Amino acid sequence: MSANTNAKGKKSTDGFSEEERAAMKERAAELKKEANRGRGNKAAAAELDVLSKIAEMEAPDRAVAERIHAIVTTNAPELSPKLWYGQPAYARKGKVVCFFRSGHVDKERYSTFGFTTEANLDDDSGLWPTSYAVTELSDKAEKTIAILVKKAVS
């Protein structure tokens, strides 16, 4: 699946199809209701904050952040979305494991997807990457992120 097609093969120029965007908006509304009712208040509010922050991003960063959010939450459901330095992050037991930094917000030429020392990425070589520049997500990049996220929480 390319960055411009969804699972059903429908074209999308910004990362998600209209159906996927509608589902995300619906989920955000559900989280808001949960937060207002007090059930799952903290987790629901934190995820709503992340989704709101992503929605505020400029189109290219928003598309990448939406895909990364989907990849992380699908491949590591034990991670909880939360804001970290005002940007989307994913934590285990309150400690951030991975994060997305908007290049536009940071006034940098590219966005970043990275891991903290909480991620289980260490290898025997004594050298491994902990941060990746992201301008768009190819199929290969999406697969790489999925593999890294799974390893990070193993």
CORZIPE-V38327 format. One record per residue. N is the residue number from 1. RES is the residue in three letters. PSI is psi as a letter, one per 20 degrees, with the letter a starting at -180 (NA if undefined). Layout:
n=N res=RES psi=PSI
n=N res=RES psi=PSI
//
This chain:
n=1 res=MET psi=p
n=2 res=SER psi=r
n=3 res=ALA psi=i
n=4 res=ASN psi=j
n=5 res=THR psi=q
n=6 res=ASN psi=a
n=7 res=ALA psi=h
n=8 res=LYS psi=j
n=9 res=GLY psi=j
n=10 res=LYS psi=q
n=11 res=LYS psi=q
n=12 res=SER psi=p
n=13 res=THR psi=i
n=14 res=ASP psi=k
n=15 res=GLY psi=g
n=16 res=PHE psi=q
n=17 res=SER psi=r
n=18 res=GLU psi=h
n=19 res=GLU psi=g
n=20 res=GLU psi=g
n=21 res=ARG psi=g
n=22 res=ALA psi=g
n=23 res=ALA psi=g
n=24 res=MET psi=g
n=25 res=LYS psi=h
n=26 res=GLU psi=g
n=27 res=ARG psi=g
n=28 res=ALA psi=g
n=29 res=ALA psi=g
n=30 res=GLU psi=g
n=31 res=LEU psi=h
n=32 res=LYS psi=g
n=33 res=LYS psi=g
n=34 res=GLU psi=g
n=35 res=ALA psi=h
n=36 res=ASN psi=h
n=37 res=ARG psi=i
n=38 res=GLY psi=i
n=39 res=ARG psi=p
n=40 res=GLY psi=k
n=41 res=ASN psi=g
n=42 res=LYS psi=g
n=43 res=ALA psi=g
n=44 res=ALA psi=g
n=45 res=ALA psi=h
n=46 res=ALA psi=g
n=47 res=GLU psi=h
n=48 res=LEU psi=g
n=49 res=ASP psi=g
n=50 res=VAL psi=g
n=51 res=LEU psi=h
n=52 res=SER psi=g
n=53 res=LYS psi=g
n=54 res=ILE psi=g
n=55 res=ALA psi=h
n=56 res=GLU psi=i
n=57 res=MET psi=q
n=58 res=GLU psi=q
n=59 res=ALA psi=g
n=60 res=PRO psi=g
n=61 res=ASP psi=h
n=62 res=ARG psi=g
n=63 res=ALA psi=g
n=64 res=VAL psi=g
n=65 res=ALA psi=h
n=66 res=GLU psi=g
n=67 res=ARG psi=g
n=68 res=ILE psi=g
n=69 res=HIS psi=g
n=70 res=ALA psi=g
n=71 res=ILE psi=g
n=72 res=VAL psi=g
n=73 res=THR psi=h
n=74 res=THR psi=g
n=75 res=ASN psi=i
n=76 res=ALA psi=m
n=77 res=PRO psi=i
n=78 res=GLU psi=i
n=79 res=LEU psi=q
n=80 res=SER psi=p
n=81 res=PRO psi=q
n=82 res=LYS psi=r
n=83 res=LEU psi=q
n=84 res=TRP psi=o
n=85 res=TYR psi=k
n=86 res=GLY psi=j
n=87 res=GLN psi=q
n=88 res=PRO psi=p
n=89 res=ALA psi=r
n=90 res=TYR psi=p
n=91 res=ALA psi=q
n=92 res=ARG psi=p
n=93 res=LYS psi=k
n=94 res=GLY psi=i
n=95 res=LYS psi=p
n=96 res=VAL psi=p
n=97 res=VAL psi=g
n=98 res=CYS psi=r
n=99 res=PHE psi=r
n=100 res=PHE psi=p
n=101 res=ARG psi=p
n=102 res=SER psi=p
n=103 res=GLY psi=h
n=104 res=HIS psi=g
n=105 res=VAL psi=g
n=106 res=ASP psi=i
n=107 res=LYS psi=l
n=108 res=GLU psi=r
n=109 res=ARG psi=i
n=110 res=TYR psi=q
n=111 res=SER psi=r
n=112 res=THR psi=p
n=113 res=PHE psi=p
n=114 res=GLY psi=r
n=115 res=PHE psi=q
n=116 res=THR psi=a
n=117 res=THR psi=i
n=118 res=GLU psi=i
n=119 res=ALA psi=p
n=120 res=ASN psi=m
n=121 res=LEU psi=i
n=122 res=ASP psi=q
n=123 res=ASP psi=r
n=124 res=ASP psi=i
n=125 res=SER psi=i
n=126 res=GLY psi=j
n=127 res=LEU psi=p
n=128 res=TRP psi=q
n=129 res=PRO psi=q
n=130 res=THR psi=i
n=131 res=SER psi=q
n=132 res=TYR psi=p
n=133 res=ALA psi=p
n=134 res=VAL psi=o
n=135 res=THR psi=h
n=136 res=GLU psi=r
n=137 res=LEU psi=o
n=138 res=SER psi=r
n=139 res=ASP psi=g
n=140 res=LYS psi=g
n=141 res=ALA psi=g
n=142 res=GLU psi=g
n=143 res=LYS psi=g
n=144 res=THR psi=g
n=145 res=ILE psi=g
n=146 res=ALA psi=g
n=147 res=ILE psi=g
n=148 res=LEU psi=g
n=149 res=VAL psi=g
n=150 res=LYS psi=g
n=151 res=LYS psi=h
n=152 res=ALA psi=h
n=153 res=VAL psi=j
n=154 res=SER psi=NA
//
